[in-house]
Amino acid sequence: MIQRFVVLGCLLCWPVLAQQTLTTANAHWPPWRELEPDGRLSGIEIDILTELSQRLGLQLETKGCGWKRCLKHMVLGESDVMTGLLKTAEREQYMAFIDPPYRSKQSHCFYLHRGTDVELNSYQDLSSITVGLQSKVAYFERFDNDDSISKHEAIDDVSLFRLLKGDRVDTVIMSCIEGDNFLKQQGLSQWFKHAHYVEYSERNVYLAVSKQSPLLQRRQEISTAIQSMLDSGEISAILNQHKLEARD
């Protein structure tokens, strides 16, 4: 009988134990998320998650992984939350997107190989060239839904710029902040340049909770905490600390 009570007690305390940490697995995507040598993540969005986890009374645990693998973590509930997400119907099947979004303005740049003859001055010019993009990444709605554009997928930034350097694609699309940061860190700026065309868009960027996570029960609390961080200027302060403008 005592053993039965012990087992029952453990079952009742399980939800509490499961709520002691906030786990996030996400891709190396500087300056938003940077993979450290020990496998943990740092960066702007990790600073935001650190503040959020403190407000929720949870310990933040981070892990780096490839983008597609990170999404799989969310499907299986192996990760509680992800950041840096655009809302899509496919993702809403296994993730709960938390309002309000913590960012809304974005700029996407198109990168060209220096010395190329490709002219890219407007969206219409994309119809005659091949665009390199990262698999399973959403950019801006018009581009994402345009099947008339020739698109070549790659698994990461390194692969994309290798394709561009080898003339296997004509241009690479990337968030301007992320693309510029990548080229600077890798010392590749001498090989590539910006196209004249830059897409400025209003598209909300969210934190989402896995529908398999026990943290889903606290979605309203998470929403309230994010709103409070926006209202108090905490998120703006984190962006300013990293010398980034809130627009991207």
Backbone torsions as a table, in degrees:
resi	resn	phi	psi	omega
1	MET	NA	-44.4	179.2
2	ILE	-59.9	-41.7	-179.8
3	GLN	-61.5	-38.3	179.5
4	ARG	-63.8	-40.1	178.6
5	PHE	-66.6	-35.8	178.2
6	VAL	-64.0	-46.2	179.0
7	VAL	-61.9	-44.0	179.5
8	LEU	-62.7	-40.1	179.4
9	GLY	-62.9	-39.8	179.0
10	CYS	-65.8	-39.1	179.0
11	LEU	-64.5	-39.1	-179.7
12	LEU	-70.5	-30.7	-177.6
13	CYS	-86.5	-8.5	-176.2
14	TRP	-58.2	-46.7	178.9
15	PRO	-58.3	-35.9	179.3
16	VAL	-66.8	-45.5	179.5
17	LEU	-61.8	-38.3	-177.4
18	ALA	-67.9	-15.9	-175.9
19	GLN	-97.8	8.8	-176.5
20	GLN	-77.8	-20.6	-178.9
21	THR	-127.5	153.8	170.2
22	LEU	-115.8	112.2	-175.9
23	THR	-102.8	139.9	174.4
24	THR	-137.1	129.1	171.1
25	ALA	-112.5	126.6	-175.8
26	ASN	-150.3	165.8	-174.0
27	ALA	-85.4	152.8	172.7
28	HIS	-66.4	111.4	-174.8
29	TRP	-148.9	68.4	-176.8
30	PRO	-60.2	147.6	1.4
31	PRO	-90.1	5.2	-178.2
32	TRP	-70.0	-44.2	-180.0
33	ARG	-143.0	129.0	-179.2
34	GLU	-126.3	130.6	-179.0
35	LEU	-80.5	123.2	179.0
36	GLU	-88.7	161.7	-178.6
37	PRO	-56.0	-29.4	-178.8
38	ASP	-86.2	4.6	177.4
39	GLY	93.5	-9.8	177.1
40	ARG	-81.3	170.6	-179.2
41	LEU	-112.8	149.8	170.6
42	SER	-134.2	-179.3	178.1
43	GLY	120.9	-178.6	-173.6
44	ILE	-58.7	-52.3	-175.8
45	GLU	-70.2	-25.9	175.8
46	ILE	-71.0	-35.8	174.8
47	ASP	-63.7	-39.8	177.5
48	ILE	-64.5	-43.7	179.3
49	LEU	-66.8	-32.8	177.8
50	THR	-63.1	-45.5	178.0
51	GLU	-64.4	-42.7	179.8
52	LEU	-62.4	-45.4	-178.2
53	SER	-63.3	-36.0	177.4
54	GLN	-64.9	-39.5	178.5
55	ARG	-66.6	-27.6	179.9
56	LEU	-91.3	-4.2	-178.8
57	GLY	72.1	32.6	-177.6
58	LEU	-120.1	157.9	176.4
59	GLN	-96.7	123.9	-178.6
60	LEU	-78.3	130.7	173.4
61	GLU	-123.5	131.6	-176.4
62	THR	-123.1	152.8	178.2
63	LYS	-151.1	134.0	177.4
64	GLY	-86.3	146.3	177.1
65	CYS	-161.1	167.4	174.5
66	GLY	-66.8	153.4	-173.3
67	TRP	-56.9	-48.1	-178.8
68	LYS	-64.9	-38.2	178.8
69	ARG	-67.0	-37.2	178.7
70	CYS	-62.9	-41.7	176.7
71	LEU	-62.1	-37.0	177.3
72	LYS	-63.8	-37.1	175.0
73	HIS	-56.2	-40.5	-179.5
74	MET	-70.0	-37.1	176.8
75	VAL	-59.2	-43.7	-174.2
76	LEU	-87.9	-9.1	-176.5
77	GLY	78.1	17.8	178.3
78	GLU	-78.3	-14.6	174.7
79	SER	-128.7	139.7	179.9
80	ASP	-75.5	-46.6	-173.7
81	VAL	-137.8	158.1	167.1
82	MET	-132.9	152.1	175.6
83	THR	-117.2	174.3	176.7
84	GLY	71.9	30.4	-173.0
85	LEU	-105.7	136.5	166.9
86	LEU	-95.0	142.8	-176.3
87	LYS	-78.5	125.5	174.4
88	THR	-132.4	158.0	-179.7
89	ALA	-61.7	-38.5	179.7
90	GLU	-62.5	-44.9	-177.8
91	ARG	-69.5	-32.3	-179.5
92	GLU	-66.5	-13.6	177.7
93	GLN	-69.1	-28.8	-176.9
94	TYR	-129.2	2.0	177.2
95	MET	-131.3	145.1	172.8
96	ALA	-101.5	114.5	-179.5
97	PHE	-80.6	131.2	-172.9
98	ILE	-95.9	122.3	171.1
99	ASP	-87.5	144.1	1.5
100	PRO	-83.9	159.5	170.4
101	PRO	-65.6	150.3	-178.7
102	TYR	-96.2	-7.3	171.6
103	ARG	-144.3	155.1	-179.5
104	SER	-139.9	-22.7	-177.2
105	LYS	-105.4	135.4	-178.2
106	GLN	-138.4	155.6	171.4
107	SER	-131.2	132.0	178.4
108	HIS	-114.4	128.6	-179.9
109	CYS	-104.4	154.3	174.0
110	PHE	-114.8	124.7	-175.5
111	TYR	-101.5	140.1	-179.0
112	LEU	-122.7	154.2	172.7
113	HIS	-73.7	132.4	178.2
114	ARG	-61.1	135.1	-178.9
115	GLY	92.4	-3.8	179.9
116	THR	-68.7	154.9	175.4
117	ASP	-92.4	-2.0	-177.8
118	VAL	-67.6	130.7	175.1
119	GLU	-105.7	123.4	-179.1
120	LEU	-133.6	91.2	-175.0
121	ASN	-112.0	-12.1	-178.9
122	SER	-156.3	170.0	179.3
123	TYR	-58.7	-37.9	-177.6
124	GLN	-59.5	-28.9	-179.1
125	ASP	-67.8	-17.3	179.4
126	LEU	-68.0	-20.4	-175.2
127	SER	-69.2	-17.0	-175.8
128	SER	-110.5	7.9	-177.9
129	ILE	-133.7	172.4	177.5
130	THR	-104.9	129.3	-176.1
131	VAL	-106.0	128.1	174.2
132	GLY	-86.7	134.3	179.7
133	LEU	-146.5	160.5	-178.6
134	GLN	-85.6	136.8	-178.6
135	SER	-61.3	137.0	176.1
136	LYS	69.4	13.8	177.5
137	VAL	-100.8	135.2	174.5
138	ALA	-95.3	137.4	-178.1
139	TYR	-110.0	-96.5	171.8
140	PHE	-126.5	151.2	-163.6
141	GLU	-56.1	-44.9	-178.4
142	ARG	-59.5	-44.7	-179.8
143	PHE	-68.7	-45.4	-177.1
144	ASP	-58.8	-34.7	-175.2
145	ASN	-97.6	5.0	-175.8
146	ASP	-94.3	100.7	-178.9
147	ASP	-81.9	-5.5	179.6
148	SER	-79.8	-14.6	-179.9
149	ILE	-86.3	135.4	175.3
150	SER	-75.4	118.3	-175.9
151	LYS	-122.7	137.2	179.1
152	HIS	-121.8	118.3	-176.6
153	GLU	-88.8	147.9	174.7
154	ALA	-138.9	164.9	-172.7
155	ILE	-84.8	-22.6	-178.2
156	ASP	-158.7	177.8	-177.0
157	ASP	-62.3	-42.2	-179.2
158	VAL	-58.1	-46.7	-179.4
159	SER	-63.4	-38.4	-179.6
160	LEU	-62.0	-47.9	-177.3
161	PHE	-74.1	-23.4	171.1
162	ARG	-66.3	-42.0	176.7
163	LEU	-60.9	-41.4	-179.0
164	LEU	-68.3	-43.1	179.8
165	LYS	-64.1	-33.5	179.7
166	GLY	-87.7	8.6	178.6
167	ASP	60.5	28.6	176.2
168	ARG	-88.2	-17.3	168.3
169	VAL	-132.2	159.6	-178.4
170	ASP	-90.6	-26.6	-179.3
171	THR	-154.8	162.2	176.0
172	VAL	-125.7	133.3	177.0
173	ILE	-98.8	139.3	179.4
174	MET	-163.7	151.8	169.8
175	SER	-53.2	134.4	-176.0
176	CYS	-58.3	-42.8	179.2
177	ILE	-60.1	-46.2	-177.1
178	GLU	-69.6	-44.1	-178.8
179	GLY	-64.3	-46.7	-179.8
180	ASP	-63.6	-40.9	179.1
181	ASN	-63.8	-41.9	-179.5
182	PHE	-62.9	-48.2	-178.4
183	LEU	-63.6	-37.4	178.6
184	LYS	-66.9	-46.8	-178.5
185	GLN	-64.1	-36.6	-177.0
186	GLN	-87.8	-4.9	-178.9
187	GLY	66.2	37.1	-174.5
188	LEU	-110.3	6.1	-174.9
189	SER	-59.9	-26.3	-178.7
190	GLN	-71.4	-16.5	-177.5
191	TRP	-93.3	-22.5	-170.4
192	PHE	-132.9	160.7	-179.9
193	LYS	-144.0	166.7	175.6
194	HIS	-81.0	142.7	165.7
195	ALA	-74.6	159.5	177.9
196	HIS	-64.3	-32.8	-177.8
197	TYR	-77.0	125.0	173.0
198	VAL	-128.6	133.8	179.7
199	GLU	-98.1	114.2	175.4
200	TYR	-99.0	127.7	-175.1
201	SER	-143.0	157.8	172.2
202	GLU	-103.5	107.2	177.3
203	ARG	-147.2	124.7	-172.2
204	ASN	-69.1	138.9	177.0
205	VAL	-112.2	128.9	-169.8
206	TYR	-119.9	160.3	157.5
207	LEU	-95.1	140.8	178.4
208	ALA	-132.0	151.2	179.1
209	VAL	-109.9	135.3	175.5
210	SER	-62.0	136.1	178.3
211	LYS	-71.1	-8.7	176.0
212	GLN	-96.3	-1.0	-177.2
213	SER	-90.4	140.4	173.5
214	PRO	-62.2	-18.9	179.1
215	LEU	-68.5	-14.5	178.8
216	LEU	-58.1	-31.3	179.6
217	GLN	-65.6	-16.5	-178.1
218	ARG	-107.5	22.6	-174.8
219	ARG	-60.9	-37.7	179.2
220	GLN	-67.4	-37.8	177.2
221	GLU	-64.6	-40.1	177.8
222	ILE	-64.4	-43.3	178.2
223	SER	-59.0	-45.3	179.7
224	THR	-62.6	-40.0	-179.0
225	ALA	-66.6	-42.3	178.8
226	ILE	-64.3	-42.6	177.7
227	GLN	-60.6	-40.7	178.4
228	SER	-63.8	-39.5	179.1
229	MET	-66.5	-35.0	175.8
230	LEU	-70.3	-46.0	-177.4
231	ASP	-64.9	-36.5	-177.7
232	SER	-79.6	-11.5	-177.6
233	GLY	85.5	8.9	-177.7
234	GLU	-63.7	-42.4	-179.5
235	ILE	-68.9	-40.3	175.9
236	SER	-61.3	-38.3	179.5
237	ALA	-64.6	-38.9	178.2
238	ILE	-65.5	-42.5	177.7
239	LEU	-62.8	-42.6	179.5
240	ASN	-65.3	-36.9	179.1
241	GLN	-60.7	-35.2	178.7
242	HIS	-90.4	7.9	178.1
243	LYS	59.0	41.5	176.1
244	LEU	-118.9	145.8	174.7
245	GLU	-83.3	147.5	-177.4
246	ALA	-65.2	-16.8	-176.3
247	ARG	-65.4	-22.6	-177.0
248	ASP	-136.1	NA	NA
